[in-house]
């Protein structure tokens, strides 16, 4: 039967600013957290219809992205700040505990939420996540500089998602903040992952060009109640490159929790 639920878009005041959140569906709360320079609707467009038939799907735009309030700077621990905002959103909407699924930078944010606010997270899913950095992370940053050399299709997508008058500022600010964080943290994004108590599914593409697949095993060793699914011949965006297989794997995991 087709999903008859309507799409809603709301603004939620959070710790560090006002977050735009798209909502669709009915049922258990499933929150998707997008990656760097993306939006909830963009990075999880192939999951919305599938999961909103049985879940209430929440797609927040992190601060500075999409239709959320613009952020002043990334020159702080923006992962920590974003995790505060996602926790605040869950608390403000009264939807916890939630099933929390994060992609790339969103996976880092989601792991911080699961570690620091365990009462808010029923289960955790990471896609292309990492707790430490490597040379592939630097290659991703290099791909975005100089801005004039960014591939035209990526420029169009960034302008569409974040605004023609803002996307360049967002990219420059993100690169500056990401490099600064890398230096301050000495390449360690996350520690004390054994504090994550929620059942965890670690998803990784075996041909990921930006985050070395070895990171999946590192997370598996650090998170107590975790399992790994790898996708052969798949890059960084598993949920977009293999949407049917990913959706089935995620549904099976959520059904087991």
C-alpha positions in Angstrom: 0.0 0.0 0.0 1.4 3.4 -0.9 2.4 5.7 1.9 -0.3 8.4 2.4 1.7 10.4 5.0 2.5 14.0 4.2 5.9 15.7 4.1 6.5 18.3 6.8 9.2 20.9 7.1 9.9 22.6 10.5 12.4 24.8 12.1 13.8 23.6 15.5 15.8 25.9 17.8 18.8 24.0 18.9 21.9 24.7 21.1 24.0 26.4 18.4 21.3 27.7 16.0 18.0 26.9 14.3 17.9 23.6 12.4 15.7 22.9 9.4 14.2 19.4 9.6 12.1 17.5 7.0 9.8 14.9 8.4 7.8 12.2 6.7 6.0 9.0 7.8 4.5 7.4 10.8 6.0 5.0 13.3 9.3 4.6 15.2 11.6 7.6 14.9 14.4 7.2 12.3 16.9 10.1 12.1 19.2 10.4 9.1 22.3 12.7 9.5 23.9 13.9 6.2 27.6 14.3 5.4 29.8 17.2 4.7 28.4 19.9 2.4 25.2 17.9 1.9 21.6 18.0 3.2 19.3 15.4 4.6 17.1 15.3 1.5 20.1 15.1 -0.8 22.1 12.4 0.9 19.2 10.2 1.8 16.8 10.8 -1.0 16.6 7.0 -1.8 15.6 6.2 1.7 12.7 8.5 2.4 9.9 6.7 0.6 11.1 3.3 1.6 11.3 3.9 5.3 8.5 6.4 5.7 6.0 3.6 5.1 6.8 2.2 8.6 8.9 4.8 10.3 8.7 8.5 11.0 11.8 9.7 9.0 13.6 12.9 10.2 16.0 14.6 7.9 17.7 17.6 9.6 20.1 19.9 7.8 23.1 20.5 10.0 23.8 24.1 10.9 25.2 26.0 7.9 23.7 23.5 5.4 20.6 23.5 3.3 17.8 25.6 4.8 19.2 25.7 8.4 20.6 28.8 9.9 24.0 29.7 8.6 26.9 29.2 10.9 29.5 31.8 11.8 32.5 29.5 11.5 33.7 25.9 11.4 36.8 27.0 13.4 35.6 25.1 16.5 34.9 21.5 17.3 32.0 21.5 14.7 31.5 17.8 15.1 30.8 18.3 18.8 28.6 21.3 18.1 26.6 19.3 15.5 26.1 16.4 17.9 24.8 18.9 20.5 22.3 20.2 17.9 21.1 16.7 16.9 20.7 15.7 20.6 18.8 19.0 21.1 16.6 18.4 18.1 15.7 14.9 19.4 14.9 16.3 22.9 12.9 19.3 21.6 10.7 17.1 19.4 10.3 14.5 22.1 11.1 11.7 19.7 13.7 9.7 21.6 15.1 7.2 21.8 15.6 7.2 18.0 17.3 4.9 15.4 20.1 7.2 14.3 21.8 6.8 10.9 24.7 9.0 9.9 26.7 9.3 6.7 30.4 10.3 6.5 30.7 13.4 8.7 27.2 12.6 9.8 28.5 9.3 11.0 31.0 11.0 13.2 28.3 13.3 14.6 26.0 10.3 15.2 28.7 8.4 17.1 29.2 11.4 19.3 25.4 11.6 20.0 25.3 7.8 20.8 28.3 8.2 23.1 27.3 11.3 24.9 23.5 11.0 25.0 22.9 7.2 25.2 19.4 7.7 26.5 18.4 9.3 23.1 19.7 6.5 20.8 18.0 3.1 20.4 20.3 2.0 17.6 23.2 3.5 15.6 24.1 3.1 11.9 27.3 4.5 10.4 27.9 4.8 6.6 31.5 5.6 5.5 32.4 6.6 9.1 35.7 6.9 10.8 37.3 7.7 14.1 40.8 8.6 12.8 41.9 10.4 9.7 44.3 9.3 6.9 45.6 10.5 3.6 42.3 9.8 1.8 40.6 12.5 4.0 43.2 15.0 2.7 42.4 14.0 -0.8 38.8 14.9 -0.3 39.7 18.3 0.9 42.0 18.8 -2.0 39.2 18.0 -4.4 37.3 21.1 -3.2 40.2 23.5 -3.7 40.5 25.8 -5.5 36.8 26.4 -5.7 37.0 27.6 -9.4 38.2 24.1 -10.3 35.4 22.1 -8.7 33.6 20.0 -11.2 30.6 21.9 -12.7 28.1 19.3 -11.7 29.2 19.5 -8.1 29.1 23.3 -8.2 25.5 23.1 -9.5 24.5 20.7 -6.7 26.1 22.9 -4.0 24.4 26.0 -5.3 21.1 24.1 -5.5 21.3 22.7 -2.0 22.8 25.7 -0.2 22.1 28.8 -2.3 23.8 30.5 -5.2 25.0 33.3 -2.9 26.3 31.1 -0.1 27.8 27.8 -1.3 31.3 29.1 -2.0 31.4 30.6 1.5 30.3 27.3 3.0 33.0 25.3 1.1 35.7 27.7 2.1 34.6 27.7 5.7 34.3 23.9 5.9 37.8 23.3 4.4 39.4 25.8 6.8 37.6 24.3 9.7 38.3 20.8 8.7 42.0 21.4 8.3 42.1 23.3 11.6 40.3 20.4 13.4 42.7 17.9 11.9 45.7 19.8 13.2 44.2 20.3 16.7 43.0 16.7 17.1 46.2 15.2 15.6 44.1 13.1 13.3 41.9 11.6 16.0 38.2 12.4 15.5 36.7 10.2 18.2 37.8 8.5 21.4 36.1 6.4 24.1 33.8 4.7 21.6 33.4 1.8 24.0 30.9 4.1 25.8 28.5 3.6 22.9 25.9 1.1 24.2 23.4 1.1 21.4 23.4 -1.8 18.9 25.5 -0.5 16.0 25.6 -1.4 12.3 28.8 -0.3 10.5 28.3 0.1 6.7 31.2 0.7 4.3 31.9 0.5 0.6 34.9 -1.7 -0.2 36.0 0.8 -2.9 35.5 3.9 -0.8 37.9 6.6 -2.3 37.6 9.0 0.6 37.5 6.9 3.8 39.7 3.8 3.9 37.6 0.7 4.3 40.0 -0.4 7.2 38.1 2.2 9.3 35.2 -0.1 9.5 37.3 -2.7 11.3 38.7 0.0 13.6 35.1 1.0 14.6 34.1 -2.6 15.0 37.0 -3.1 17.5 36.1 0.0 19.4 32.3 -0.2 19.7 31.2 -3.0 22.0 27.9 -4.1 20.4 28.6 -3.7 16.7 28.5 -5.5 13.4 29.9 -4.7 10.0 28.4 -4.9 6.5 30.7 -4.1 3.5 29.5 -3.6 0.0 31.8 -4.8 -2.8 32.5 -2.5 -5.8 30.9 0.4 -3.9 32.3 3.8 -3.0 31.7 6.2 -0.2 27.9 6.8 -0.7 26.6 3.3 -0.2 23.1 4.5 0.4 23.0 6.2 -3.0 25.2 3.8 -5.0 23.4 0.7 -3.8 20.1 2.0 -2.5 18.1 -1.3 -2.7 20.7 -3.4 -1.1 21.4 -0.8 1.6 17.7 -0.3 2.4 17.2 -4.0 2.8 20.3 -4.3 5.1 19.2 -1.3 7.2 15.6 -2.6 7.5 16.8 -6.0 8.6 19.1 -4.4 11.2 16.3 -2.1 12.5 13.9 -5.0 12.7 16.4 -6.9 14.9 16.7 -4.1 17.4 
